Amino acid sequence: MKKSFIAAMAATLISTGVSAKTTIIHAGELLAVPGEAPLKQQSIFIEDGVITDVRAGFVREGSADVIDLQDSFVMPGLMDMHVHLQGELGPDNDTEALKMSLPLVQMRSYMYALRTLQSGFTTVRDVGSSPQEMYAMRDAINNGWIDGPRIVAAGGVGITGGHADISGVSPEYMAFHDDKNKTICDGPYECRRATRHAIKYGADLIKITSTGGVLTDRATGTGQQMEMDELKEVVSAAKRMGRKVASHAHQEAGIIAALEAGVDSIEHGSYAGPDSYRLFRRTGAYLVPTLLAGETVVNMAKNTEVLTEAQKAKAIRVGSDMKGNFGNAVKAGVKVAFGTDSGVSRHGDNAREAVLMHEAGMDNMSIIQSATVNAADLVGMSDAIGTVEIGKQADIIATNGSPLANIEELLDVDFVMKGGKVFVQ
């Protein structure tokens, strides 16, 4: 008798359906589509983590839960296109590398991911971490097992001795690392294999390093390091397998080479100039500026002993030049996607990048577009995130005042929802 009752109830639920619980956000001011004018007094309807309607006025309907943001500025969740969630630059990095197990690093990464989400960044692109651990956290978040920002995770491909390779440690440790790393390559065909290897093991995109880097612990400069045939093979192999390519690049020759090879974004772009601006506009590639990293390493170089002498010299030179050069790129019409290089800077301070972009001459609406609409386009997710529209994921944040009037409002986000779940209120 009991089994028959349960079966009958199950059949009834299946045949009639059970309506999803509705949540309604009352938004005093809503920037639904960055780039368009904000709207006053709007109601956002959410079911199963998806926006189902946006209506004028403060609407109440049935038993729906209401979130009162009538005194707030409401907008899409922010996105950071350049993070490293597995660490933070500091004086104990060498000790941590020797003493911390990968599972413990993973637990710390989870802490950093939550800080990032709670600061209003609902989607990030991690462009350089121990890959399997990062892919696991990405998948666990996507499966709803743990909370965190949506992660688009890169697999790194770099050349022997380049910025993506290990440096500053004993030859014995470097040899140990070489035996394990299957994505360090030399020559076009090795780089093709390395790219395919990274994708096989879970990479959402490929990150390459066409130039040297500030934090490489060798005096090898920040000029071009990967050869043109290597760059082209990586891009070709990645795109044949449906993956985009991001290129770390500082000096203009390396930026131009990466753009000519067909990359989708240039990370840092510290010394982009007129020749590369033309290529940016022609190819449609994005510049991900990471001004916060520049500010951070300059302060470290001048005020701490965290960096080596080789790193300090590069940090002061490159970090000091980044903001002015970024302002020139904006004036030249280069498309920008928001990115911080958090991991060099502190996780959770990501919005500081917006302040630096403003100081460099970018207007507030364009900054917000770079962290929403543009970022969604860069990761190929414009159909799901980046705006507050019907059918999109309910990734929504709110501030007390309007960041269109004062960009520093983004430093203190008062409400965070990702996929319909509230994390800060």
PLY file of the C-alpha trace (Angstrom):
ply
format ascii 1.0
element vertex 425
property float x
property float y
property float z
element edge 424
property int vertex1
property int vertex2
end_header
0.00 0.00 0.00
2.80 2.41 0.93
4.70 1.71 -2.31
1.54 2.27 -4.37
0.99 5.65 -2.69
4.58 6.78 -3.37
4.34 5.62 -6.98
1.08 7.48 -7.46
2.53 10.68 -6.02
5.60 10.41 -8.25
3.40 9.94 -11.31
1.36 13.00 -10.36
4.46 15.17 -9.97
5.85 14.02 -13.30
2.57 14.59 -15.15
1.73 18.00 -13.68
5.26 19.35 -13.21
6.55 21.27 -10.20
7.08 24.96 -10.81
10.54 26.27 -9.98
10.82 28.73 -7.11
10.93 32.30 -8.41
13.17 35.01 -7.00
12.58 38.66 -7.87
15.22 41.36 -7.47
13.92 44.91 -7.10
16.66 47.06 -8.63
16.62 50.78 -7.94
18.92 51.39 -10.91
19.78 48.60 -13.36
22.62 48.56 -15.87
21.22 45.57 -17.74
23.46 45.91 -20.81
26.72 47.77 -20.20
27.08 50.32 -22.97
23.40 51.21 -22.81
21.78 53.67 -20.41
20.79 52.27 -17.00
17.09 51.88 -16.16
15.25 52.97 -13.01
13.03 50.75 -10.84
13.28 47.34 -12.49
12.27 43.84 -11.39
14.48 40.89 -12.38
12.80 37.47 -12.33
15.00 34.41 -11.71
14.20 30.69 -11.83
16.70 27.84 -11.53
19.59 30.30 -11.72
18.43 31.83 -15.03
16.88 35.24 -15.70
13.34 34.67 -16.97
12.07 38.24 -17.19
12.98 41.89 -16.59
10.04 44.26 -16.00
9.59 47.93 -15.24
8.47 48.78 -11.72
8.80 46.93 -8.44
6.67 43.85 -9.14
5.49 41.30 -6.59
4.11 38.00 -7.78
2.61 35.09 -5.81
4.96 33.43 -3.37
8.14 34.60 -5.08
11.02 35.61 -2.82
11.90 39.30 -3.16
15.41 40.71 -2.77
15.21 44.41 -2.03
17.90 46.37 -3.89
15.71 49.44 -4.40
18.44 51.72 -3.05
21.24 50.07 -5.05
22.92 50.13 -8.45
22.53 46.67 -10.01
24.58 45.25 -12.88
25.97 42.00 -14.32
28.64 40.11 -12.40
32.19 41.23 -13.13
34.73 39.03 -14.92
38.51 38.91 -14.61
40.29 37.51 -17.67
43.72 37.03 -16.07
44.08 35.39 -12.67
46.30 32.79 -11.04
44.19 31.30 -8.27
46.80 28.93 -6.88
48.99 31.50 -5.18
49.94 35.04 -4.26
53.32 36.69 -4.75
55.10 37.04 -1.42
58.26 36.39 0.60
57.41 32.76 1.41
56.81 31.49 -2.13
59.98 29.36 -2.31
59.30 27.72 1.04
55.67 27.09 0.13
56.70 25.44 -3.14
58.83 22.96 -1.21
56.54 22.32 1.75
52.97 22.59 0.52
51.38 19.49 -1.00
49.28 19.90 -4.12
46.10 19.03 -2.17
46.92 21.80 0.32
47.60 24.23 -2.54
44.20 23.23 -3.89
42.50 24.09 -0.59
44.20 27.49 -0.55
43.11 28.02 -4.16
39.55 27.43 -3.07
39.94 30.16 -0.43
41.25 32.58 -3.08
38.42 31.64 -5.45
35.81 32.43 -2.80
37.45 35.78 -2.05
37.30 36.59 -5.73
33.63 35.65 -5.99
32.71 37.60 -2.86
34.34 40.71 -4.32
31.91 40.62 -7.24
33.78 38.58 -9.85
31.49 35.76 -10.92
33.64 34.49 -13.81
37.44 34.31 -14.13
39.93 33.05 -16.66
42.79 31.29 -14.88
45.78 31.55 -17.21
48.53 29.75 -15.35
48.18 27.18 -12.60
49.02 23.55 -11.97
46.56 22.30 -14.57
44.90 19.18 -13.18
44.21 20.82 -9.83
42.69 23.88 -11.55
40.62 21.75 -13.92
39.33 19.80 -10.92
38.23 22.98 -9.14
36.62 24.26 -12.33
34.67 21.04 -12.74
33.68 20.85 -9.06
32.26 24.39 -9.25
30.44 23.61 -12.50
28.94 20.48 -10.93
27.73 22.45 -7.91
29.87 20.47 -5.47
31.64 23.59 -4.19
31.08 27.34 -4.51
33.28 29.64 -6.53
33.44 31.82 -9.60
32.93 30.23 -13.00
36.46 29.26 -14.13
37.76 29.15 -17.68
41.09 27.37 -17.25
44.12 27.59 -19.52
46.73 25.03 -20.37
50.15 26.64 -20.76
52.55 26.08 -23.66
56.01 27.65 -23.55
59.56 27.27 -24.77
62.62 25.96 -22.93
64.00 28.74 -20.75
61.14 31.09 -21.59
58.78 32.87 -19.22
56.54 29.80 -18.83
59.48 27.57 -17.88
60.82 27.15 -14.35
63.61 29.47 -13.20
65.54 30.60 -10.15
66.00 27.17 -8.55
68.72 24.52 -8.49
69.61 22.61 -11.69
68.48 19.40 -9.98
65.01 20.81 -9.29
64.76 22.19 -12.82
65.66 18.75 -14.22
62.96 17.16 -12.05
60.45 19.70 -13.37
61.55 19.07 -16.98
60.82 15.36 -16.66
57.21 16.11 -15.66
56.32 19.05 -17.87
54.97 17.89 -21.22
54.03 21.33 -22.53
57.46 22.95 -22.72
58.49 22.80 -26.37
61.05 23.91 -28.94
60.31 24.21 -32.64
56.94 24.17 -34.40
56.19 20.46 -34.30
57.01 20.07 -30.62
54.79 23.06 -29.90
51.99 21.49 -31.94
52.28 18.34 -29.82
52.41 20.34 -26.58
49.25 22.23 -27.54
47.37 19.04 -28.32
48.61 17.53 -25.07
47.27 20.46 -23.04
43.87 20.23 -24.72
43.74 16.45 -24.28
44.18 16.87 -20.52
41.46 19.49 -20.08
42.52 22.99 -21.19
39.68 25.39 -22.06
42.17 27.63 -23.87
45.91 27.79 -24.51
48.17 30.36 -22.84
51.51 31.08 -24.52
54.36 33.45 -23.68
55.59 35.14 -26.83
57.93 37.40 -24.83
59.94 37.26 -21.64
58.34 38.19 -18.34
58.98 40.41 -15.35
58.90 37.59 -12.80
61.18 35.22 -14.70
64.20 34.97 -12.40
66.71 35.46 -15.22
68.01 38.60 -16.89
66.52 37.55 -20.23
64.51 40.70 -20.87
60.90 41.17 -21.90
61.39 40.99 -25.67
60.19 38.32 -28.10
61.22 34.76 -27.24
58.91 32.38 -29.12
59.66 32.15 -32.83
57.02 32.86 -35.46
56.79 29.25 -36.60
56.22 28.13 -33.00
53.51 30.75 -32.45
51.70 29.84 -35.65
51.75 26.11 -34.86
50.31 26.65 -31.39
47.49 28.83 -32.71
46.73 26.50 -35.61
46.69 23.38 -33.41
44.52 25.08 -30.80
41.97 26.45 -33.25
41.64 23.13 -35.07
40.55 21.70 -31.72
38.17 24.54 -30.89
40.34 26.44 -28.43
41.29 30.11 -28.23
44.83 31.32 -27.51
45.98 34.02 -25.09
49.51 35.36 -25.35
51.55 36.96 -22.58
53.48 39.72 -24.35
55.31 42.86 -23.20
57.51 44.31 -25.97
55.87 45.31 -29.24
57.76 42.89 -31.51
56.39 39.97 -29.49
52.91 41.51 -29.46
52.96 41.88 -33.24
54.22 38.33 -33.77
51.47 36.90 -31.56
48.77 38.96 -33.30
50.04 37.94 -36.73
49.92 34.31 -35.59
46.23 34.77 -34.79
45.93 34.89 -30.98
42.65 36.01 -29.42
44.11 38.18 -26.67
47.32 39.84 -25.63
48.00 39.73 -21.89
49.75 42.81 -20.46
50.67 44.43 -23.81
52.95 46.79 -21.91
54.72 48.31 -24.92
52.04 48.12 -27.58
52.43 50.91 -30.13
50.96 52.17 -33.40
51.98 49.10 -35.43
50.36 46.71 -32.98
47.30 48.96 -32.59
46.59 48.48 -36.29
46.86 44.72 -35.88
44.60 44.73 -32.82
41.94 46.58 -34.80
42.35 44.38 -37.88
42.24 41.04 -36.04
39.70 41.97 -33.35
41.99 40.62 -30.64
41.56 41.91 -27.09
44.11 43.61 -24.87
44.00 42.37 -21.26
45.96 45.13 -19.51
46.79 43.87 -15.93
47.72 47.34 -14.64
47.28 46.09 -11.09
50.16 43.67 -11.56
52.34 46.52 -12.76
51.50 48.65 -9.73
52.08 45.69 -7.40
55.54 44.72 -8.68
56.75 48.33 -8.70
55.78 48.68 -5.03
57.41 45.34 -4.19
60.60 46.22 -6.06
60.94 49.57 -4.28
59.81 48.62 -0.78
60.50 44.91 -0.16
63.01 42.14 -0.77
60.44 39.76 -2.29
61.89 40.11 -5.80
65.40 39.24 -6.95
67.64 41.90 -8.47
66.84 40.66 -12.00
63.12 40.85 -11.25
63.35 44.27 -9.59
64.98 45.90 -12.60
62.29 44.58 -14.95
59.47 45.35 -12.51
60.38 49.01 -12.09
60.86 49.55 -15.81
57.80 47.68 -17.12
55.42 48.36 -14.23
56.08 52.09 -14.37
55.34 52.24 -18.11
52.15 50.15 -18.25
49.52 52.73 -17.29
50.60 55.40 -19.76
50.92 52.93 -22.60
47.48 51.48 -21.81
45.97 54.95 -22.08
47.46 55.26 -25.57
45.97 51.91 -26.57
42.52 53.02 -25.41
42.79 56.24 -27.44
43.80 54.15 -30.46
40.57 52.13 -30.26
42.03 48.80 -29.10
39.39 46.45 -27.68
39.91 45.81 -23.96
38.92 42.90 -21.73
39.35 43.37 -17.98
42.21 41.44 -16.34
44.36 41.90 -13.26
47.02 39.16 -12.98
45.70 38.53 -9.45
48.08 36.14 -7.82
50.73 38.76 -8.41
48.37 41.11 -6.56
46.03 39.94 -3.79
42.95 37.93 -4.65
39.82 39.88 -3.81
41.41 43.22 -4.71
40.58 42.67 -8.40
38.44 45.80 -8.73
41.49 47.96 -8.06
42.26 47.36 -11.76
39.18 49.43 -12.66
40.51 52.39 -10.69
43.86 52.20 -12.49
42.12 51.96 -15.87
40.14 55.08 -14.99
43.32 56.90 -13.96
44.84 55.92 -17.33
42.00 57.69 -19.13
39.35 55.04 -19.81
35.76 56.14 -19.14
33.74 54.28 -16.51
31.17 52.75 -18.85
33.94 51.34 -21.06
35.66 49.89 -18.00
32.45 48.13 -16.96
31.94 46.89 -20.53
35.46 45.46 -20.48
34.60 43.44 -17.35
31.21 42.22 -18.61
30.23 42.30 -22.29
33.79 42.21 -23.66
34.97 39.54 -21.24
31.98 37.34 -22.10
32.84 37.70 -25.79
36.48 36.81 -25.17
35.58 33.53 -23.47
32.88 32.76 -26.04
30.02 32.91 -23.54
28.04 35.95 -24.67
24.91 33.83 -24.92
25.05 33.00 -21.19
26.75 35.80 -19.24
27.77 39.47 -19.43
24.34 41.16 -19.33
21.15 41.04 -17.27
18.79 39.74 -19.95
16.23 36.98 -20.37
17.88 33.60 -20.79
21.21 34.62 -19.22
22.70 33.19 -16.04
21.68 35.20 -12.99
25.16 36.59 -12.30
24.27 39.89 -10.63
26.04 42.34 -8.32
25.02 45.58 -6.64
26.75 48.61 -5.14
25.41 51.42 -2.96
26.32 54.12 -5.48
26.73 54.15 -9.23
30.15 53.09 -10.56
29.29 55.10 -13.67
29.65 58.18 -11.46
32.45 56.84 -9.26
34.38 53.77 -10.39
35.60 53.21 -6.82
32.12 51.89 -5.97
33.37 48.58 -7.45
35.85 48.31 -4.58
32.97 47.69 -2.18
30.37 45.40 -3.77
27.41 44.93 -1.42
25.49 42.13 -3.17
26.76 39.15 -5.16
24.66 36.51 -6.88
26.07 33.85 -9.18
23.77 31.49 -11.04
20.84 32.58 -8.86
22.65 31.82 -5.58
23.39 34.72 -3.23
26.91 34.93 -1.80
27.00 38.46 -0.42
23.96 40.39 0.83
0 1
1 2
2 3
3 4
4 5
5 6
6 7
7 8
8 9
9 10
10 11
11 12
12 13
13 14
14 15
15 16
16 17
17 18
18 19
19 20
20 21
21 22
22 23
23 24
24 25
25 26
26 27
27 28
28 29
29 30
30 31
31 32
32 33
33 34
34 35
35 36
36 37
37 38
38 39
39 40
40 41
41 42
42 43
43 44
44 45
45 46
46 47
47 48
48 49
49 50
50 51
51 52
52 53
53 54
54 55
55 56
56 57
57 58
58 59
59 60
60 61
61 62
62 63
63 64
64 65
65 66
66 67
67 68
68 69
69 70
70 71
71 72
72 73
73 74
74 75
75 76
76 77
77 78
78 79
79 80
80 81
81 82
82 83
83 84
84 85
85 86
86 87
87 88
88 89
89 90
90 91
91 92
92 93
93 94
94 95
95 96
96 97
97 98
98 99
99 100
100 101
101 102
102 103
103 104
104 105
105 106
106 107
107 108
108 109
109 110
110 111
111 112
112 113
113 114
114 115
115 116
116 117
117 118
118 119
119 120
120 121
121 122
122 123
123 124
124 125
125 126
126 127
127 128
128 129
129 130
130 131
131 132
132 133
133 134
134 135
135 136
136 137
137 138
138 139
139 140
140 141
141 142
142 143
143 144
144 145
145 146
146 147
147 148
148 149
149 150
150 151
151 152
152 153
153 154
154 155
155 156
156 157
157 158
158 159
159 160
160 161
161 162
162 163
163 164
164 165
165 166
166 167
167 168
168 169
169 170
170 171
171 172
172 173
173 174
174 175
175 176
176 177
177 178
178 179
179 180
180 181
181 182
182 183
183 184
184 185
185 186
186 187
187 188
188 189
189 190
190 191
191 192
192 193
193 194
194 195
195 196
196 197
197 198
198 199
199 200
200 201
201 202
202 203
203 204
204 205
205 206
206 207
207 208
208 209
209 210
210 211
211 212
212 213
213 214
214 215
215 216
216 217
217 218
218 219
219 220
220 221
221 222
222 223
223 224
224 225
225 226
226 227
227 228
228 229
229 230
230 231
231 232
232 233
233 234
234 235
235 236
236 237
237 238
238 239
239 240
240 241
241 242
242 243
243 244
244 245
245 246
246 247
247 248
248 249
249 250
250 251
251 252
252 253
253 254
254 255
255 256
256 257
257 258
258 259
259 260
260 261
261 262
262 263
263 264
264 265
265 266
266 267
267 268
268 269
269 270
270 271
271 272
272 273
273 274
274 275
275 276
276 277
277 278
278 279
279 280
280 281
281 282
282 283
283 284
284 285
285 286
286 287
287 288
288 289
289 290
290 291
291 292
292 293
293 294
294 295
295 296
296 297
297 298
298 299
299 300
300 301
301 302
302 303
303 304
304 305
305 306
306 307
307 308
308 309
309 310
310 311
311 312
312 313
313 314
314 315
315 316
316 317
317 318
318 319
319 320
320 321
321 322
322 323
323 324
324 325
325 326
326 327
327 328
328 329
329 330
330 331
331 332
332 333
333 334
334 335
335 336
336 337
337 338
338 339
339 340
340 341
341 342
342 343
343 344
344 345
345 346
346 347
347 348
348 349
349 350
350 351
351 352
352 353
353 354
354 355
355 356
356 357
357 358
358 359
359 360
360 361
361 362
362 363
363 364
364 365
365 366
366 367
367 368
368 369
369 370
370 371
371 372
372 373
373 374
374 375
375 376
376 377
377 378
378 379
379 380
380 381
381 382
382 383
383 384
384 385
385 386
386 387
387 388
388 389
389 390
390 391
391 392
392 393
393 394
394 395
395 396
396 397
397 398
398 399
399 400
400 401
401 402
402 403
403 404
404 405
405 406
406 407
407 408
408 409
409 410
410 411
411 412
412 413
413 414
414 415
415 416
416 417
417 418
418 419
419 420
420 421
421 422
422 423
423 424
